[in-house]
Amino acid sequence: MLTGKEIVKDSDPILRKRAEMVQMPPSKEDQETLRLMHEFVVNSQDEKFVEKHQTRAGIGLAAPQISISKRMIAIHVPQGEDEPISYMLFNPRIISHSSERIYIDTGEGCLSVDQQYPGFVSRYAKIRVKANNIDGEEIQLTLTGLTAICIQHEIDHLNGILFYDHINKQDPFAEIENATLLVRS
């Protein structure tokens, strides 16, 4: 079980490296790692787990964040009263996207980043992703809203990019053209 202690901080060089592709079909070890990553993200949304393990809640995790430079991500995004959107993905990549942008009113955060980086992070409002599922089968997903933001954030980790790299340094809260503001406060 992952508890959060395994998560590296943004000063770790592994977070600035491009992660390696996972060979298909995936090995049992890679499948187990991805399952553990997903289990952690789900568990991190439970207040008792967070308190017990002195960690933070998250909606996504990329393998480089646990010192594994492989293209693997797990997400578990709450949807209000509906079932959360949950994926375990190998080798995800965006194959198309909207021209419209989206950003969160409170900015983004990251389990690997302890300090606050205030500012808007512009993301595509709608994306199409090609990946392999936990069994190695190729799938395509069309995602919008917070789920699209989450996947883009995690794919960035696979490419050595952190969310604060996207923030406008001169004017962190500058209005973003052709964008929808996602209110999370």
C-alpha positions as a LaTeX table, in Angstrom:
\begin{tabular}{lrrr}
\hline
Residue & $x$ (\AA) & $y$ (\AA) & $z$ (\AA) \\
\hline
Met1 & 0.00 & 0.00 & 0.00 \\
Leu2 & 1.16 & 3.51 & $-0.81$ \\
Thr3 & 0.68 & 6.00 & 2.02 \\
Gly4 & 2.00 & 9.24 & 0.55 \\
Lys5 & 5.49 & 8.97 & 2.04 \\
Glu6 & 6.65 & 7.58 & $-1.34$ \\
Ile7 & 5.73 & 10.78 & $-3.19$ \\
Val8 & 8.76 & 12.77 & $-4.27$ \\
Lys9 & 8.84 & 16.56 & $-4.10$ \\
Asp10 & 9.25 & 18.93 & $-7.01$ \\
Ser11 & 12.96 & 19.40 & $-6.32$ \\
Asp12 & 13.56 & 15.74 & $-7.31$ \\
Pro13 & 15.14 & 15.54 & $-10.81$ \\
Ile14 & 12.93 & 12.57 & $-11.77$ \\
Leu15 & 10.00 & 14.98 & $-12.09$ \\
Arg16 & 11.83 & 16.86 & $-14.85$ \\
Lys17 & 12.62 & 13.77 & $-16.96$ \\
Arg18 & 10.52 & 12.38 & $-19.79$ \\
Ala19 & 9.18 & 9.03 & $-18.57$ \\
Glu20 & 9.75 & 5.82 & $-20.56$ \\
Met21 & 7.00 & 3.98 & $-22.42$ \\
Val22 & 5.62 & 0.88 & $-20.71$ \\
Gln23 & 6.04 & $-2.24$ & $-22.83$ \\
Met24 & 2.79 & $-3.95$ & $-23.83$ \\
Pro25 & 1.51 & $-6.28$ & $-22.66$ \\
Pro26 & 2.30 & $-4.83$ & $-19.24$ \\
Ser27 & 4.30 & $-6.87$ & $-16.76$ \\
Lys28 & 2.64 & $-8.07$ & $-13.56$ \\
Glu29 & 4.93 & $-5.66$ & $-11.68$ \\
Asp30 & 3.77 & $-2.66$ & $-13.76$ \\
Gln31 & 0.12 & $-3.70$ & $-13.33$ \\
Glu32 & 0.57 & $-3.99$ & $-9.56$ \\
Thr33 & 2.29 & $-0.60$ & $-9.37$ \\
Leu34 & $-0.56$ & 1.00 & $-11.32$ \\
Arg35 & $-3.14$ & $-0.65$ & $-9.05$ \\
Leu36 & $-1.31$ & 0.65 & $-5.97$ \\
Met37 & $-1.18$ & 4.15 & $-7.46$ \\
His38 & $-4.93$ & 4.05 & $-8.10$ \\
Glu39 & $-5.64$ & 2.68 & $-4.63$ \\
Phe40 & $-3.63$ & 5.56 & $-3.13$ \\
Val41 & $-5.57$ & 8.21 & $-5.08$ \\
Val42 & $-8.89$ & 6.68 & $-3.97$ \\
Asn43 & $-7.69$ & 6.34 & $-0.35$ \\
Ser44 & $-6.33$ & 9.90 & $-0.32$ \\
Gln45 & $-9.87$ & 11.19 & $-0.71$ \\
Asp46 & $-10.79$ & 9.66 & 2.67 \\
Glu47 & $-10.25$ & 12.08 & 5.58 \\
Lys48 & $-9.28$ & 9.28 & 7.99 \\
Phe49 & $-6.60$ & 7.98 & 5.61 \\
Val50 & $-5.21$ & 11.50 & 5.10 \\
Glu51 & $-5.05$ & 12.10 & 8.85 \\
Lys52 & $-3.56$ & 8.69 & 9.67 \\
His53 & $-0.82$ & 8.90 & 7.02 \\
Gln54 & $-0.23$ & 12.67 & 7.21 \\
Thr55 & $-0.75$ & 13.08 & 3.47 \\
Arg56 & $-2.99$ & 15.20 & 1.25 \\
Ala57 & $-5.98$ & 14.41 & $-0.88$ \\
Gly58 & $-5.38$ & 14.03 & $-4.60$ \\
Ile59 & $-7.32$ & 13.18 & $-7.74$ \\
Gly60 & $-4.41$ & 11.90 & $-9.82$ \\
Leu61 & $-0.95$ & 10.40 & $-9.57$ \\
Ala62 & 1.79 & 9.78 & $-12.15$ \\
Ala63 & 4.48 & 7.11 & $-11.72$ \\
Pro64 & 7.36 & 9.64 & $-11.69$ \\
Gln65 & 5.83 & 11.04 & $-8.49$ \\
Ile66 & 6.71 & 7.75 & $-6.78$ \\
Ser67 & 10.20 & 7.61 & $-8.35$ \\
Ile68 & 9.23 & 5.37 & $-11.26$ \\
Ser69 & 10.06 & 6.93 & $-14.61$ \\
Lys70 & 7.40 & 5.09 & $-16.60$ \\
Arg71 & 4.35 & 6.39 & $-18.46$ \\
Met72 & 1.65 & 5.32 & $-15.99$ \\
Ile73 & $-1.11$ & 7.44 & $-14.42$ \\
Ala74 & $-4.06$ & 6.83 & $-12.13$ \\
Ile75 & $-6.97$ & 9.20 & $-11.62$ \\
His76 & $-10.09$ & 9.21 & $-9.47$ \\
Val77 & $-12.11$ & 12.38 & $-10.02$ \\
Pro78 & $-15.23$ & 13.00 & $-7.88$ \\
Gln79 & $-18.37$ & 13.97 & $-9.82$ \\
Gly80 & $-20.64$ & 15.33 & $-7.07$ \\
Glu81 & $-23.52$ & 12.90 & $-6.58$ \\
Asp82 & $-22.47$ & 10.75 & $-9.56$ \\
Glu83 & $-19.86$ & 7.99 & $-9.51$ \\
Pro84 & $-16.26$ & 9.25 & $-9.69$ \\
Ile85 & $-14.45$ & 8.99 & $-13.02$ \\
Ser86 & $-11.61$ & 6.56 & $-12.45$ \\
Tyr87 & $-8.86$ & 5.32 & $-14.78$ \\
Met88 & $-5.59$ & 3.40 & $-14.60$ \\
Leu89 & $-3.64$ & 4.13 & $-17.78$ \\
Phe90 & $-0.40$ & 3.07 & $-19.42$ \\
Asn91 & 1.20 & 5.28 & $-22.09$ \\
Pro92 & $-1.55$ & 7.93 & $-22.25$ \\
Arg93 & $-1.27$ & 10.58 & $-24.92$ \\
Ile94 & $-3.53$ & 13.34 & $-26.16$ \\
Ile95 & $-4.45$ & 12.68 & $-29.79$ \\
Ser96 & $-6.78$ & 15.67 & $-30.25$ \\
His97 & $-8.09$ & 18.62 & $-28.29$ \\
Ser98 & $-10.48$ & 21.54 & $-28.47$ \\
Ser99 & $-9.38$ & 25.08 & $-29.18$ \\
Glu100 & $-11.44$ & 26.16 & $-26.17$ \\
Arg101 & $-9.52$ & 26.33 & $-22.89$ \\
Ile102 & $-10.52$ & 25.76 & $-19.27$ \\
Tyr103 & $-8.95$ & 26.70 & $-15.94$ \\
Ile104 & $-9.72$ & 26.31 & $-12.24$ \\
Asp105 & $-10.59$ & 29.46 & $-10.29$ \\
Thr106 & $-8.33$ & 28.45 & $-7.37$ \\
Gly107 & $-5.45$ & 27.32 & $-9.58$ \\
Glu108 & $-3.99$ & 23.81 & $-9.48$ \\
Gly109 & $-2.15$ & 21.92 & $-6.78$ \\
Cys110 & 0.02 & 18.83 & $-6.77$ \\
Leu111 & 0.94 & 16.10 & $-4.30$ \\
Ser112 & 4.61 & 16.70 & $-5.19$ \\
Val113 & 4.43 & 20.46 & $-4.59$ \\
Asp114 & 4.17 & 21.62 & $-0.98$ \\
Gln115 & 4.28 & 25.38 & $-1.52$ \\
Gln116 & 1.50 & 27.47 & $-3.04$ \\
Tyr117 & 1.85 & 28.69 & $-6.63$ \\
Pro118 & $-1.08$ & 31.05 & $-7.11$ \\
Gly119 & $-2.24$ & 31.59 & $-10.66$ \\
Phe120 & $-4.33$ & 30.17 & $-13.45$ \\
Val121 & $-3.24$ & 27.09 & $-15.41$ \\
Ser122 & $-4.72$ & 27.02 & $-18.90$ \\
Arg123 & $-5.75$ & 23.56 & $-20.14$ \\
Tyr124 & $-7.74$ & 22.24 & $-23.10$ \\
Ala125 & $-11.46$ & 22.07 & $-22.29$ \\
Lys126 & $-11.95$ & 18.81 & $-24.20$ \\
Ile127 & $-9.37$ & 16.16 & $-25.04$ \\
Arg128 & $-9.24$ & 12.79 & $-26.73$ \\
Val129 & $-6.74$ & 10.41 & $-25.17$ \\
Lys130 & $-5.32$ & 7.15 & $-26.48$ \\
Ala131 & $-3.85$ & 4.80 & $-23.85$ \\
Asn132 & $-3.63$ & 1.21 & $-22.69$ \\
Asn133 & $-5.79$ & 0.06 & $-19.79$ \\
Ile134 & $-4.59$ & $-2.08$ & $-16.88$ \\
Asp135 & $-4.87$ & $-5.21$ & $-19.07$ \\
Gly136 & $-2.86$ & $-3.63$ & $-21.87$ \\
Glu137 & $-5.84$ & $-3.13$ & $-24.20$ \\
Glu138 & $-5.77$ & 0.04 & $-26.29$ \\
Ile139 & $-8.58$ & 2.46 & $-25.42$ \\
Gln140 & $-9.66$ & 5.95 & $-26.41$ \\
Leu141 & $-11.31$ & 8.40 & $-24.03$ \\
Thr142 & $-13.06$ & 11.71 & $-24.63$ \\
Leu143 & $-12.80$ & 13.88 & $-21.53$ \\
Thr144 & $-14.01$ & 17.30 & $-20.43$ \\
Gly145 & $-14.02$ & 19.51 & $-17.35$ \\
Leu146 & $-12.06$ & 18.58 & $-14.26$ \\
Thr147 & $-11.29$ & 15.10 & $-15.62$ \\
Ala148 & $-9.66$ & 16.62 & $-18.71$ \\
Ile149 & $-7.66$ & 18.99 & $-16.49$ \\
Cys150 & $-6.54$ & 16.09 & $-14.27$ \\
Ile151 & $-5.39$ & 13.92 & $-17.18$ \\
Gln152 & $-3.45$ & 16.83 & $-18.72$ \\
His153 & $-1.79$ & 17.53 & $-15.35$ \\
Glu154 & $-0.72$ & 13.87 & $-15.03$ \\
Ile155 & 0.47 & 13.60 & $-18.65$ \\
Asp156 & 2.55 & 16.72 & $-18.00$ \\
His157 & 4.27 & 14.79 & $-15.18$ \\
Leu158 & 5.19 & 12.10 & $-17.72$ \\
Asn159 & 6.83 & 14.81 & $-19.84$ \\
Gly160 & 8.78 & 16.48 & $-17.03$ \\
Ile161 & 6.41 & 19.44 & $-16.74$ \\
Leu162 & 4.92 & 20.78 & $-13.49$ \\
Phe163 & 1.66 & 22.74 & $-13.29$ \\
Tyr164 & 3.36 & 25.96 & $-12.24$ \\
Asp165 & 5.38 & 25.96 & $-15.48$ \\
His166 & 2.09 & 27.01 & $-17.18$ \\
Ile167 & 1.37 & 30.00 & $-14.93$ \\
Asn168 & 1.88 & 33.44 & $-16.47$ \\
Lys169 & 4.85 & 34.79 & $-14.50$ \\
Gln170 & 4.05 & 38.46 & $-15.24$ \\
Asp171 & 0.32 & 38.24 & $-14.40$ \\
Pro172 & $-0.61$ & 34.92 & $-12.72$ \\
Phe173 & $-4.34$ & 35.75 & $-12.66$ \\
Ala174 & $-4.59$ & 37.22 & $-16.16$ \\
Glu175 & $-7.84$ & 36.35 & $-17.87$ \\
Ile176 & $-7.36$ & 33.49 & $-20.34$ \\
Glu177 & $-8.85$ & 34.07 & $-23.79$ \\
Asn178 & $-11.40$ & 31.59 & $-25.16$ \\
Ala179 & $-11.54$ & 29.87 & $-21.78$ \\
Thr180 & $-14.14$ & 28.69 & $-19.31$ \\
Leu181 & $-13.56$ & 29.25 & $-15.62$ \\
Leu182 & $-14.19$ & 26.08 & $-13.58$ \\
Val183 & $-15.32$ & 27.15 & $-10.12$ \\
Arg184 & $-14.04$ & 24.83 & $-7.37$ \\
Ser185 & $-14.05$ & 27.16 & $-4.34$ \\
\hline
\end{tabular}
